[in-house]
Amino acid sequence: MARKVSDDQLMKALREANGVRAEAARLLNVHTRSLMARIDGLKAKGFDVPDSTYNKATLPEKDFEFTPLPMDDVPIEQLIEHRKRQFAHKRDHEEASKLIPVRIKIPGAIGILFFGDSHVDDDGTDIDALERHTQLVSDTDGLFAVNVGDTTNNWVGRLAKLYGEQSTSAAQAWRLAEWFVGRCNWLWILGGNHDLWSGAGDPMRWIAKQQDALYKSSEARIALRFPNGAEVRINSRHDHTGSSIWNPAHGPMKAAIMGTRDHIYVAGHKHESAYSVLKDPITGIAMHTMKVASYKVYDRYAKERGFRDNAFSPCALVTINPSLSPDHPDMVKVWWTPEEGAEYLRYLRGRG
């Protein structure tokens, strides 16, 4: 309030004004909003604040009456409780997502084939390579798959006109997505910007659920926990922020240097391959940072914009040997030819 008003003065003004807040504020020479705030304080202290009689005495008696309608929404008390529950669910989800534990049940080395942006419905996509690489995952003991996003073109809004430039219909695109996801054992699947164009009704979330695969939109930070007690942390995003014309791996490297100090950083999105390994001077671990390209080999948009071909491979296979110490640079190895990586994985697992 602009001037100091005691609780007793406030109560006296309210009684003289017959509870009318605006009149009490005039008597006290204060703003009505300030008065209302003080009234809440009075009620909290246990004062018997008179109800407002505004217009009650002057309203003429009506010759009719109606039954009041029930509210068209839940009472505010129920709404507040609902919002509390919603926040609790959100908090639990977000806190659990900061580092998701995945328990590896099989002993020995494992491999992860990180699939670059697949765009399964695009005419420029190497569907034969997708078929071979998903089959490789299914045929290789200890090899798992991770999808970094953009499973389909998923043209929406003003971009929906681009369906007229590809031979695959929207319905066929989702059939191809189901075929792709159903072909191998996924550790997790990320949603890319193309996938997220669907909004809250992302079909990829439903498709992943049918395969009992973890699905996260845009990012997932995973802790692989092995039977021998080793832990390997993987920081995966559809795209890490930051770019450099001199270093395509700048985004993942930035995340490693300025972020969480994990063993593996991987991203897709820009259809380019990149790799760099750094040592964390604090923990001593080797931080492998990489970008995987795309199975969309021929891209009209890239040609129009003059983007250079920076792809080694549409994917990258990573082998993890948990028998080596966390600070050993060879605990993690990166292979741009997945068949070569799978052969090395068979060698590691064959050693016992």
C-alpha positions as CSV (number, residue, x, y, z in Angstrom):
1,M,0.0,0.0,0.0
2,A,1.1,3.6,-0.7
3,R,0.5,4.5,3.0
4,K,0.8,2.5,6.1
5,V,-2.5,1.0,7.2
6,S,-2.8,-1.2,10.2
7,D,-4.9,-4.4,10.3
8,D,-7.4,-2.7,12.6
9,Q,-7.7,0.3,10.4
10,L,-8.3,-1.9,7.4
11,M,-11.0,-3.9,9.2
12,K,-12.7,-0.7,10.4
13,A,-12.8,0.6,6.8
14,L,-14.3,-2.6,5.5
15,R,-17.0,-2.5,8.1
16,E,-17.9,1.1,7.3
17,A,-18.0,0.3,3.6
18,N,-20.3,-2.7,4.3
19,G,-17.5,-5.0,2.8
20,V,-17.4,-3.1,-0.5
21,R,-13.7,-3.3,-1.5
22,A,-13.6,-0.3,-3.7
23,E,-15.3,1.9,-1.1
24,A,-13.0,0.7,1.7
25,A,-10.0,1.5,-0.6
26,R,-11.4,5.1,-1.1
27,L,-11.8,5.6,2.6
28,L,-8.2,4.5,3.2
29,N,-6.9,6.4,0.2
30,V,-5.2,3.3,-1.2
31,H,-5.3,1.3,-4.5
32,T,-8.0,-1.4,-4.6
33,R,-5.5,-4.0,-5.7
34,S,-3.3,-3.3,-2.7
35,L,-6.3,-3.6,-0.5
36,M,-7.3,-7.0,-2.0
37,A,-3.8,-8.3,-1.3
38,R,-4.1,-7.1,2.3
39,I,-7.4,-8.8,2.7
40,D,-5.9,-12.1,1.7
41,G,-3.4,-11.5,4.5
42,L,-6.1,-10.7,7.0
43,K,-7.9,-14.0,6.2
44,A,-4.7,-15.9,6.6
45,K,-4.3,-14.3,10.1
46,G,-7.9,-15.4,11.1
47,F,-9.7,-12.1,10.8
48,D,-13.4,-12.3,10.2
49,V,-13.4,-10.2,7.0
50,P,-16.9,-9.1,6.0
51,D,-18.2,-10.2,2.6
52,S,-18.7,-7.6,0.0
53,T,-22.3,-6.2,-0.2
54,Y,-21.7,-4.5,-3.5
55,N,-25.1,-4.1,-5.2
56,K,-26.8,-6.5,-2.9
57,A,-29.0,-3.8,-1.3
58,T,-29.8,-2.0,-4.5
59,L,-30.8,-5.0,-6.6
60,P,-34.5,-5.0,-7.2
61,E,-36.4,-8.1,-6.3
62,K,-37.1,-10.1,-9.4
63,D,-40.4,-11.7,-10.4
64,F,-38.6,-14.9,-11.4
65,E,-35.7,-17.1,-10.5
66,F,-33.7,-19.7,-12.3
67,T,-31.7,-22.7,-11.2
68,P,-28.0,-21.8,-11.4
69,L,-26.1,-23.9,-13.9
70,P,-23.2,-26.0,-12.8
71,M,-19.8,-24.8,-13.8
72,D,-18.6,-25.9,-17.3
73,D,-15.1,-26.7,-15.9
74,V,-13.7,-28.4,-12.8
75,P,-13.5,-26.5,-9.6
76,I,-10.2,-24.6,-9.2
77,E,-9.2,-26.8,-6.3
78,Q,-9.4,-29.9,-8.5
79,L,-7.6,-28.0,-11.3
80,I,-4.7,-27.1,-9.0
81,E,-4.4,-30.7,-7.8
82,H,-4.4,-31.9,-11.4
83,R,-1.6,-29.4,-12.3
84,K,0.4,-30.7,-9.4
85,R,0.1,-34.2,-10.6
86,Q,1.0,-33.2,-14.2
87,F,4.1,-31.5,-12.9
88,A,5.1,-34.5,-10.8
89,H,4.8,-36.8,-13.9
90,K,6.8,-34.3,-16.0
91,R,9.5,-34.0,-13.3
92,D,9.8,-37.8,-12.9
93,H,10.1,-38.2,-16.7
94,E,12.7,-35.4,-17.2
95,E,14.8,-36.4,-14.2
96,A,14.8,-40.1,-15.3
97,S,15.7,-39.1,-18.9
98,K,18.9,-37.3,-17.8
99,L,20.8,-40.6,-17.9
100,I,18.8,-43.7,-18.9
101,P,20.3,-47.0,-17.7
102,V,20.4,-49.9,-20.1
103,R,21.5,-53.2,-18.6
104,I,23.4,-55.4,-21.1
105,K,22.6,-59.0,-20.2
106,I,25.2,-60.7,-22.4
107,P,28.9,-61.0,-21.3
108,G,31.8,-59.7,-23.4
109,A,32.1,-57.1,-26.2
110,I,29.1,-55.7,-28.0
111,G,28.6,-53.5,-31.1
112,I,26.2,-50.8,-32.0
113,L,25.4,-49.9,-35.5
114,F,24.4,-46.2,-35.6
115,F,22.1,-45.8,-38.6
116,G,22.3,-42.3,-40.2
117,D,19.2,-40.5,-41.4
118,S,17.3,-43.2,-43.3
119,H,14.6,-41.3,-45.2
120,V,13.3,-44.7,-46.2
121,D,10.7,-43.3,-48.6
122,D,13.0,-41.0,-50.7
123,D,13.8,-42.0,-54.2
124,G,17.5,-41.1,-53.5
125,T,17.8,-43.5,-50.6
126,D,19.9,-46.6,-50.9
127,I,17.3,-49.1,-49.7
128,D,19.5,-52.0,-50.5
129,A,22.1,-50.8,-48.0
130,L,19.4,-50.4,-45.4
131,E,18.3,-54.0,-46.0
132,R,21.9,-55.3,-45.8
133,H,22.8,-53.4,-42.7
134,T,19.6,-54.3,-40.8
135,Q,20.3,-57.9,-41.8
136,L,23.8,-57.6,-40.5
137,V,22.5,-56.5,-37.1
138,S,20.1,-59.5,-37.0
139,D,22.8,-62.0,-38.0
140,T,25.6,-60.8,-35.7
141,D,25.7,-61.9,-32.1
142,G,26.1,-59.0,-29.7
143,L,25.3,-56.3,-32.3
144,F,22.6,-53.8,-31.7
145,A,21.1,-50.9,-33.6
146,V,20.5,-47.2,-32.9
147,N,18.5,-44.9,-35.2
148,V,19.6,-41.2,-35.0
149,G,16.3,-39.9,-36.6
150,D,14.6,-38.8,-39.8
151,T,13.2,-42.2,-40.6
152,T,11.0,-40.8,-43.3
153,N,10.7,-37.6,-45.3
154,N,7.4,-36.9,-43.6
155,W,6.6,-33.8,-45.7
156,V,4.0,-31.7,-43.9
157,G,2.5,-28.2,-44.4
158,R,3.9,-26.3,-47.3
159,L,6.4,-29.1,-47.9
160,A,3.7,-31.7,-48.5
161,K,3.9,-30.6,-52.2
162,L,7.2,-32.5,-52.3
163,Y,5.3,-35.8,-52.2
164,G,4.6,-34.9,-55.9
165,E,8.3,-35.2,-56.5
166,Q,8.8,-38.7,-55.1
167,S,7.3,-42.0,-56.2
168,T,6.5,-43.1,-52.7
169,S,3.1,-42.0,-51.2
170,A,2.7,-40.9,-47.6
171,A,0.9,-44.2,-46.8
172,Q,3.7,-46.2,-48.4
173,A,6.3,-44.2,-46.4
174,W,4.9,-45.4,-43.1
175,R,4.8,-49.0,-44.3
176,L,8.5,-48.7,-45.2
177,A,9.2,-47.2,-41.7
178,E,7.5,-50.2,-40.1
179,W,9.5,-52.6,-42.3
180,F,12.8,-50.8,-41.4
181,V,12.1,-50.7,-37.6
182,G,10.9,-54.3,-37.6
183,R,14.0,-55.8,-39.1
184,C,16.5,-55.6,-36.2
185,N,17.1,-55.3,-32.5
186,W,17.1,-51.6,-31.5
187,L,18.7,-50.3,-28.3
188,W,16.9,-47.0,-28.9
189,I,15.4,-44.8,-31.7
190,L,15.6,-41.0,-31.9
191,G,13.1,-38.7,-33.6
192,G,14.6,-36.3,-36.1
193,N,13.3,-33.0,-37.2
194,H,11.4,-34.6,-40.1
195,D,9.8,-37.1,-37.6
196,L,8.9,-34.3,-35.2
197,W,7.0,-32.4,-37.9
198,S,4.1,-34.7,-37.1
199,G,3.8,-33.0,-33.7
200,A,2.5,-34.8,-30.7
201,G,1.0,-37.5,-32.9
202,D,4.4,-38.8,-34.0
203,P,3.8,-42.2,-35.8
204,M,7.4,-43.2,-35.1
205,R,6.6,-43.3,-31.4
206,W,3.9,-45.9,-32.0
207,I,6.1,-47.9,-34.5
208,A,8.9,-48.0,-32.0
209,K,6.6,-49.2,-29.2
210,Q,5.4,-52.1,-31.3
211,Q,9.1,-53.3,-31.4
212,D,9.5,-52.7,-27.7
213,A,12.2,-50.1,-28.5
214,L,13.0,-47.0,-26.4
215,Y,12.0,-43.9,-28.4
216,K,13.1,-40.4,-27.5
217,S,12.4,-37.2,-29.5
218,S,15.7,-35.5,-30.5
219,E,18.1,-36.8,-27.8
220,A,18.9,-39.7,-25.5
221,R,21.7,-40.0,-23.0
222,I,22.3,-43.7,-22.2
223,A,24.4,-45.6,-19.6
224,L,25.2,-49.1,-20.9
225,R,25.9,-51.2,-17.8
226,F,27.7,-54.5,-18.4
227,P,27.7,-57.7,-16.4
228,N,31.3,-57.1,-15.3
229,G,30.4,-53.7,-13.8
230,A,31.7,-51.5,-16.6
231,E,29.6,-48.5,-17.7
232,V,29.8,-46.8,-21.0
233,R,27.8,-43.6,-21.5
234,I,26.5,-42.5,-24.9
235,N,25.3,-39.0,-25.7
236,S,23.1,-39.3,-28.8
237,R,21.2,-36.5,-30.5
238,H,19.7,-35.9,-33.9
239,D,22.0,-32.9,-33.9
240,H,24.4,-31.4,-31.4
241,T,24.4,-27.6,-31.4
242,G,27.3,-25.8,-32.9
243,S,29.0,-25.9,-36.3
244,S,32.3,-25.1,-38.0
245,I,33.3,-24.9,-41.6
246,W,36.7,-26.4,-40.6
247,N,35.4,-29.3,-38.5
248,P,32.2,-31.2,-39.2
249,A,32.5,-32.9,-35.8
250,H,32.4,-29.5,-34.0
251,G,28.9,-30.0,-32.5
252,P,29.6,-33.4,-30.8
253,M,33.1,-32.2,-29.8
254,K,31.6,-29.1,-28.2
255,A,29.2,-31.3,-26.2
256,A,32.1,-33.4,-25.0
257,I,34.3,-30.6,-24.0
258,M,31.7,-28.3,-22.5
259,G,29.1,-30.9,-21.4
260,T,28.8,-34.3,-19.7
261,R,32.1,-36.1,-20.3
262,D,30.7,-39.3,-21.9
263,H,32.4,-42.0,-23.8
264,I,30.5,-41.7,-27.1
265,Y,28.8,-38.7,-28.8
266,V,26.9,-39.3,-31.9
267,A,24.6,-37.2,-34.1
268,G,23.1,-37.2,-37.6
269,H,20.9,-34.5,-39.3
270,K,23.4,-32.9,-41.8
271,H,24.2,-36.0,-43.8
272,E,27.9,-35.9,-43.2
273,S,30.5,-38.2,-41.6
274,A,32.9,-36.9,-39.0
275,Y,35.0,-38.4,-36.2
276,S,37.4,-37.1,-33.5
277,V,38.6,-38.6,-30.3
278,L,39.5,-36.5,-27.2
279,K,40.8,-37.3,-23.8
280,D,39.0,-35.9,-20.8
281,P,41.9,-34.6,-18.6
282,I,39.9,-35.0,-15.4
283,T,38.6,-38.6,-15.7
284,G,41.1,-39.8,-18.3
285,I,38.4,-41.4,-20.5
286,A,38.5,-41.3,-24.3
287,M,35.6,-39.3,-25.7
288,H,34.7,-40.5,-29.2
289,T,32.7,-37.9,-31.1
290,M,31.1,-38.6,-34.4
291,K,28.5,-37.7,-37.0
292,V,26.8,-40.3,-39.2
293,A,25.6,-39.4,-42.6
294,S,22.5,-40.6,-44.4
295,Y,21.1,-43.4,-46.6
296,K,19.7,-40.7,-48.7
297,V,22.6,-40.7,-51.1
298,Y,21.2,-38.5,-53.9
299,D,19.6,-35.3,-52.5
300,R,18.2,-32.6,-54.8
301,Y,18.2,-30.1,-52.0
302,A,21.9,-30.7,-51.2
303,K,22.7,-30.3,-54.9
304,E,20.7,-27.0,-55.2
305,R,22.4,-25.6,-52.1
306,G,25.9,-26.7,-53.2
307,F,26.5,-28.9,-50.1
308,R,29.7,-31.0,-50.5
309,D,29.7,-34.8,-50.2
310,N,31.2,-35.3,-46.7
311,A,29.9,-38.9,-46.2
312,F,32.2,-41.8,-45.6
313,S,29.3,-44.1,-45.0
314,P,25.6,-43.9,-44.2
315,C,26.3,-45.4,-40.8
316,A,29.0,-46.1,-38.2
317,L,29.5,-49.3,-36.3
318,V,31.0,-48.9,-32.8
319,T,32.5,-51.8,-30.9
320,I,32.7,-51.7,-27.1
321,N,35.1,-53.9,-25.2
322,P,34.1,-53.6,-21.5
323,S,37.1,-55.8,-20.4
324,L,39.3,-52.8,-21.1
325,S,39.6,-50.0,-18.5
326,P,37.4,-46.9,-19.0
327,D,40.4,-44.7,-19.8
328,H,41.7,-47.2,-22.5
329,P,41.5,-45.5,-25.9
330,D,40.7,-48.8,-27.6
331,M,37.7,-49.7,-25.3
332,V,35.6,-48.0,-28.1
333,K,36.5,-48.4,-31.8
334,V,34.6,-46.8,-34.7
335,W,34.1,-48.6,-38.1
336,W,32.8,-46.8,-41.2
337,T,32.3,-50.1,-43.0
338,P,29.9,-52.0,-40.9
339,E,30.9,-55.4,-42.2
340,E,34.5,-54.9,-41.1
341,G,33.2,-53.8,-37.7
342,A,31.0,-56.8,-37.4
343,E,34.0,-59.1,-38.2
344,Y,36.1,-57.4,-35.5
345,L,33.1,-57.8,-33.0
346,R,33.0,-61.6,-33.8
347,Y,36.7,-61.8,-33.1
348,L,36.3,-60.0,-29.8
349,R,33.4,-62.2,-28.7
350,G,35.2,-65.3,-29.9
351,R,38.1,-64.7,-27.6
352,G,35.9,-65.4,-24.6
